[in-house]
């Protein structure tokens, strides 16, 4: 088999080929009680045509389990489409979801069906639905209630039969309180809710996942089999995995490709994100060779912490500036301004993907914002 044909279809957790790795209906099975209940619910939910809402941190596997529901459902042989609601501006997202008629806007020379039409009889996953603009929330509610909508610029109604799955890493209950998300839409989507726990709360899955990724990614990359050392296992057990399963998978990719355990573990250990019951790296503080102006010292420490917090947020959000700003509890404009100030990104916002990987405690946890105010 050629490298091209192998790499064209990367393995996707939690699908398996051997019976030893698979539980009921091919789902990943480690014996973790919480995940076993979720897997049981997945099989039951797949059989009925009702929306499912996935909650959980970034990287826990919301999309993977949504695809599994589709695969196990009667619609499994039909189309599955994913839409990232946070990736597109409101107007563009509306045209992508619902389509448009010729002349609906400048450049619309001919009509185009939206994803709901293309996914008729299939399943659509609305990822990051917590970021869906209010105007589109109302239109989505109509689809859920009546299975009908109108294209942009259209007058007639389009009827579709689409199963809707949704996922978000936003605190949906806080969004409801803040009126950023419609209650009626939430109750339509949340008939079945699956809250996926972070990897740090299912420690017994870390080693099985590590072994699984080592084997499957090694086959995918056509690399010779590699054993896992006790040092790697112990380090992975101690690490908090803030990026969850996605971060673990990326760690295995680096370990396989670099074939350098020392540097790969050093890169992992360079980021102070360990479990509270394991080794803890304190925030970096500038070396003090002698008496220093306390006000300037606090500003230096605050600037360093802000820079690392921004780098970490951008890393966790995959370069999504809006999501990084939400994680830091600041506005997007403020994030871009500080990121440019500290050299995390360049002059434009288009090179967010080039930020260096680093991490630090959030600024508020360090108390540096209060310290600066005290000495200003």
C-alpha positions as CSV (number, residue, x, y, z in Angstrom):
1,X,0.0,0.0,0.0
2,X,1.4,3.4,-1.0
3,X,1.9,6.2,1.5
4,X,-0.6,8.4,-0.4
5,X,-3.4,5.9,-0.2
6,X,-2.7,5.2,3.5
7,X,-2.6,8.8,4.6
8,X,-5.7,9.7,2.7
9,X,-7.9,8.1,5.5
10,X,-6.4,8.8,8.9
11,X,-7.7,6.7,11.8
12,X,-10.4,8.3,13.9
13,X,-10.9,7.5,17.5
14,X,-13.0,5.6,18.7
15,X,-13.4,3.3,15.6
16,X,-11.5,0.0,15.8
17,X,-10.7,-2.9,13.6
18,X,-10.0,-5.6,16.1
19,X,-12.4,-7.1,18.5
20,X,-10.0,-6.8,21.4
21,X,-10.1,-3.0,21.1
22,X,-13.8,-2.7,20.6
23,X,-16.7,-2.7,23.0
24,X,-20.4,-2.9,22.1
25,X,-21.0,-1.7,18.6
26,X,-17.4,-0.9,17.9
27,X,-17.1,1.8,20.6
28,X,-13.9,2.5,22.5
29,X,-14.0,0.5,25.7
30,X,-11.7,0.9,28.7
31,X,-14.0,0.0,31.6
32,X,-14.3,3.6,32.7
33,X,-17.8,3.8,34.3
34,X,-18.7,7.3,33.2
35,X,-17.7,6.6,29.6
36,X,-19.4,3.2,29.6
37,X,-22.7,4.9,30.5
38,X,-22.1,7.5,27.7
39,X,-21.5,4.6,25.2
40,X,-24.6,2.9,26.3
41,X,-26.6,6.1,25.8
42,X,-25.0,6.6,22.3
43,X,-26.4,3.3,21.1
44,X,-29.8,4.2,22.4
45,X,-29.8,7.7,21.1
46,X,-28.7,6.6,17.7
47,X,-31.8,4.6,17.1
48,X,-34.2,7.5,17.4
49,X,-34.5,10.7,15.3
50,X,-34.2,13.2,18.1
51,X,-31.5,16.0,18.4
52,X,-28.5,15.4,20.7
53,X,-26.5,18.1,22.4
54,X,-22.9,17.4,23.2
55,X,-21.2,19.4,25.9
56,X,-17.6,19.4,27.0
57,X,-14.2,21.0,26.8
58,X,-12.4,21.4,23.5
59,X,-10.7,18.1,22.4
60,X,-12.8,15.7,24.4
61,X,-14.3,14.0,21.3
62,X,-17.6,15.7,20.7
63,X,-17.4,15.5,17.0
64,X,-16.1,11.9,17.1
65,X,-19.1,10.7,19.2
66,X,-21.5,12.7,17.0
67,X,-20.2,10.8,14.0
68,X,-20.6,7.6,15.9
69,X,-24.3,8.3,16.5
70,X,-24.7,8.9,12.8
71,X,-22.9,5.7,11.9
72,X,-25.1,3.6,14.3
73,X,-28.3,5.3,13.2
74,X,-30.7,4.3,10.4
75,X,-29.2,7.3,8.5
76,X,-25.7,5.9,8.7
77,X,-25.5,5.3,5.0
78,X,-26.6,8.9,4.3
79,X,-24.7,12.2,4.3
80,X,-23.1,13.5,7.4
81,X,-22.0,17.2,7.4
82,X,-20.3,19.3,10.0
83,X,-20.7,23.1,10.3
84,X,-18.5,25.2,12.6
85,X,-20.8,28.0,13.8
86,X,-17.9,30.0,15.2
87,X,-15.8,30.0,12.0
88,X,-17.9,32.1,9.7
89,X,-19.5,35.6,9.9
90,X,-23.3,35.6,10.4
91,X,-24.3,36.5,6.8
92,X,-21.9,33.9,5.3
93,X,-23.0,31.2,7.8
94,X,-26.7,31.8,7.0
95,X,-26.0,31.4,3.2
96,X,-24.0,28.2,3.9
97,X,-26.6,26.7,6.1
98,X,-29.8,27.7,4.3
99,X,-28.6,28.5,0.7
100,X,-29.6,31.5,-1.4
101,X,-31.5,32.4,-4.5
102,X,-30.0,34.2,-7.5
103,X,-29.8,37.9,-6.9
104,X,-30.0,37.5,-3.1
105,X,-26.9,39.6,-2.8
106,X,-24.1,41.0,-4.9
107,X,-22.3,38.1,-6.7
108,X,-25.2,35.6,-6.3
109,X,-25.6,35.0,-10.0
110,X,-27.3,31.6,-9.5
111,X,-29.1,29.9,-6.7
112,X,-27.3,27.5,-4.4
113,X,-28.6,24.9,-1.9
114,X,-27.5,25.2,1.7
115,X,-26.1,22.4,3.9
116,X,-29.5,21.5,5.2
117,X,-30.7,20.7,1.7
118,X,-27.5,18.9,0.8
119,X,-27.9,16.9,4.0
120,X,-31.5,15.9,3.4
121,X,-32.3,12.4,4.9
122,X,-28.8,12.6,6.6
123,X,-27.3,14.1,9.8
124,X,-25.8,17.6,10.3
125,X,-23.6,18.5,13.2
126,X,-23.7,22.1,14.3
127,X,-20.3,22.5,16.1
128,X,-19.8,25.4,18.5
129,X,-23.5,26.1,18.5
130,X,-23.0,28.3,21.5
131,X,-21.5,30.9,19.2
132,X,-24.5,30.9,16.8
133,X,-25.8,34.5,16.2
134,X,-29.3,35.2,17.6
135,X,-30.8,35.8,14.2
136,X,-29.7,32.4,13.1
137,X,-30.9,30.8,16.3
138,X,-34.5,31.8,15.4
139,X,-34.2,30.3,11.9
140,X,-32.7,27.1,13.3
141,X,-35.6,26.9,15.7
142,X,-38.0,27.0,12.8
143,X,-36.1,24.1,11.1
144,X,-36.4,22.0,14.4
145,X,-40.1,22.8,14.8
146,X,-41.4,22.7,11.2
147,X,-38.5,21.1,9.2
148,X,-38.9,24.1,6.9
149,X,-36.9,27.3,6.1
150,X,-36.5,29.7,3.2
151,X,-33.3,30.4,1.4
152,X,-31.7,33.8,1.5
153,X,-33.6,36.0,-1.0
154,X,-36.3,33.2,-1.4
155,X,-40.0,33.4,-0.8
156,X,-40.9,29.7,-0.9
157,X,-40.4,27.3,1.9
158,X,-38.0,24.4,1.6
159,X,-38.8,21.2,3.5
160,X,-36.0,18.9,4.7
161,X,-35.7,15.8,6.8
162,X,-32.4,16.2,8.6
163,X,-31.3,14.9,12.0
164,X,-29.6,17.8,13.9
165,X,-26.7,17.1,16.4
166,X,-25.1,20.0,18.2
167,X,-21.9,20.5,20.2
168,X,-20.4,23.3,22.2
169,X,-17.6,23.9,24.7
170,X,-19.4,27.1,26.0
171,X,-21.0,27.0,29.4
172,X,-24.5,26.8,27.9
173,X,-26.3,27.6,31.2
174,X,-24.3,30.8,31.6
175,X,-25.1,31.6,28.0
176,X,-28.8,31.1,28.8
177,X,-28.6,33.4,31.8
178,X,-26.8,36.1,29.8
179,X,-29.5,35.8,27.1
180,X,-26.8,34.9,24.5
181,X,-28.6,31.7,23.7
182,X,-32.4,31.2,23.3
183,X,-34.1,29.1,25.9
184,X,-36.6,27.7,23.4
185,X,-33.8,26.6,21.1
186,X,-31.9,25.0,24.0
187,X,-34.8,22.9,25.1
188,X,-35.4,21.8,21.5
189,X,-31.8,20.7,21.2
190,X,-31.3,19.2,24.6
191,X,-33.9,16.4,24.7
192,X,-30.8,14.2,24.8
193,X,-27.6,15.7,26.3
194,X,-24.2,14.1,26.5
195,X,-21.6,15.8,28.7
196,X,-18.2,14.4,27.9
197,X,-15.8,14.6,30.9
198,X,-12.3,15.9,30.3
199,X,-9.4,13.4,30.0
200,X,-8.0,14.5,33.4
201,X,-11.2,13.1,35.0
202,X,-10.8,9.7,33.3
203,X,-7.3,8.8,34.1
204,X,-7.8,5.1,33.4
205,X,-8.3,5.9,29.7
206,X,-5.0,7.7,29.2
207,X,-2.8,4.6,28.8
208,X,-5.3,2.6,26.6
209,X,-5.6,5.7,24.4
210,X,-1.9,6.1,24.3
211,X,-1.4,2.5,23.2
212,X,-4.2,2.8,20.7
213,X,-2.8,6.0,19.1
214,X,0.7,4.5,19.0
215,X,-0.5,1.5,17.1
216,X,-3.1,3.1,14.7
217,X,-1.0,6.2,13.9
218,X,2.0,4.1,13.4
219,X,0.1,2.0,10.8
220,X,-1.3,5.1,9.2
221,X,2.2,6.7,8.9
222,X,3.7,3.4,7.8
223,X,6.2,3.5,10.6
224,X,7.7,0.4,12.4
225,X,6.0,-0.5,15.6
226,X,7.4,1.3,18.7
227,X,7.1,0.2,22.3
228,X,6.0,2.6,25.0
229,X,8.5,3.2,27.8
230,X,7.5,3.3,31.5
231,X,8.8,6.9,31.6
232,X,6.3,8.0,28.8
233,X,3.4,6.2,30.6
234,X,4.2,7.8,34.0
235,X,4.6,11.2,32.4
236,X,1.3,10.9,30.6
237,X,-0.5,9.8,33.7
238,X,0.8,12.9,35.6
239,X,0.1,15.4,32.9
240,X,-3.3,17.2,33.1
241,X,-4.0,17.1,29.3
242,X,-5.8,20.5,29.0
243,X,-6.2,19.8,25.3
244,X,-7.8,16.4,26.2
245,X,-7.8,13.5,23.7
246,X,-6.8,15.8,20.8
247,X,-3.6,16.9,22.7
248,X,-2.8,13.3,23.5
249,X,-3.1,12.3,19.9
250,X,-0.8,15.2,18.8
251,X,1.7,14.1,21.5
252,X,1.8,10.6,20.0
253,X,2.2,12.0,16.5
254,X,5.3,14.0,17.7
255,X,6.6,11.0,19.5
256,X,6.3,8.7,16.4
257,X,7.6,11.2,13.8
258,X,10.5,12.6,15.9
259,X,11.4,9.2,17.3
260,X,13.0,11.2,20.2
261,X,11.5,10.4,23.5
262,X,13.7,12.9,25.4
263,X,12.8,16.0,23.4
264,X,9.1,15.0,23.1
265,X,8.7,14.6,26.8
266,X,10.7,17.8,27.4
267,X,8.3,19.7,25.1
268,X,5.4,18.3,27.1
269,X,7.0,19.1,30.4
270,X,7.9,22.6,29.4
271,X,4.3,23.7,29.7
272,X,3.3,24.1,33.4
273,X,0.0,22.3,33.1
274,X,0.3,19.4,35.5
275,X,-2.3,17.8,37.7
276,X,-2.9,19.4,41.1
277,X,-1.7,16.2,42.8
278,X,1.5,16.1,40.7
279,X,4.5,18.3,40.2
280,X,3.6,22.0,39.8
281,X,5.7,24.6,38.0
282,X,5.3,28.1,39.5
283,X,4.9,31.2,37.2
284,X,8.1,32.6,36.0
285,X,9.3,35.6,37.8
286,X,12.1,37.9,36.6
287,X,15.4,37.3,38.4
288,X,16.0,40.0,41.0
289,X,19.7,40.7,41.4
290,X,19.2,43.6,43.8
291,X,16.7,46.2,45.0
292,X,14.1,46.9,42.3
293,X,11.3,49.4,41.8
294,X,8.3,47.3,43.0
295,X,5.9,49.0,40.5
296,X,8.1,48.1,37.5
297,X,8.7,44.6,38.8
298,X,5.0,43.9,39.1
299,X,4.5,45.2,35.5
300,X,7.2,43.0,34.2
301,X,5.7,39.9,35.8
302,X,2.2,40.9,34.7
303,X,3.4,41.4,31.1
304,X,5.1,38.0,31.1
305,X,2.0,36.3,32.5
306,X,-0.3,38.0,30.1
307,X,1.9,36.9,27.1
308,X,1.9,33.3,28.2
309,X,-1.8,33.3,29.0
310,X,-2.5,34.6,25.5
311,X,-0.2,32.0,23.9
312,X,-1.9,29.3,25.9
313,X,-5.4,30.5,25.0
314,X,-4.6,30.7,21.3
315,X,-3.1,27.2,21.4
316,X,-6.1,25.7,23.2
317,X,-8.5,27.4,20.7
318,X,-6.6,26.2,17.7
319,X,-5.9,29.9,16.7
320,X,-9.6,30.9,17.0
321,X,-9.2,34.5,18.2
322,X,-12.9,34.8,19.4
323,X,-12.7,31.5,21.4
324,X,-9.3,32.6,22.9
325,X,-10.8,35.9,24.0
326,X,-13.7,34.0,25.6
327,X,-11.3,31.8,27.5
328,X,-9.4,34.9,28.8
329,X,-12.6,36.7,29.5
330,X,-11.6,39.8,27.4
331,X,-12.9,41.2,24.2
332,X,-11.5,40.1,20.9
333,X,-10.2,43.5,20.1
334,X,-8.3,43.6,23.4
335,X,-6.8,40.2,22.7
336,X,-5.5,41.2,19.3
337,X,-4.1,44.4,20.7
338,X,-2.2,42.6,23.5
339,X,-1.1,39.7,21.2
340,X,0.5,42.2,18.8
341,X,2.0,44.2,21.7
342,X,3.7,41.0,23.0
343,X,4.7,39.7,19.6
344,X,2.5,36.7,19.8
345,X,1.1,37.5,16.4
346,X,2.2,39.8,13.7
347,X,0.6,43.0,12.4
348,X,-2.4,41.2,10.9
349,X,-4.7,38.8,12.5
350,X,-4.3,36.3,9.7
351,X,-1.3,34.6,11.1
352,X,-2.8,33.3,14.3
353,X,-1.7,29.8,13.5
354,X,2.0,30.8,13.9
355,X,1.8,31.5,17.6
356,X,4.4,29.7,19.7
357,X,3.3,27.0,22.0
358,X,3.5,28.0,25.6
359,X,1.2,28.1,28.6
360,X,0.8,29.8,32.0
361,X,-1.7,30.2,34.8
362,X,-4.5,32.6,33.8
363,X,-3.7,36.1,34.9
364,X,-6.6,36.3,37.4
365,X,-5.2,33.2,39.2
366,X,-1.9,34.9,39.6
367,X,-3.4,38.0,41.2
368,X,-1.2,40.2,39.2
369,X,-4.0,42.5,37.9
370,X,-4.7,43.4,41.5
371,X,-1.0,43.8,42.4
372,X,-0.5,46.3,39.6
373,X,-3.5,48.3,40.7
374,X,-2.1,48.4,44.3
375,X,1.2,49.9,43.2
376,X,-0.2,52.3,40.5
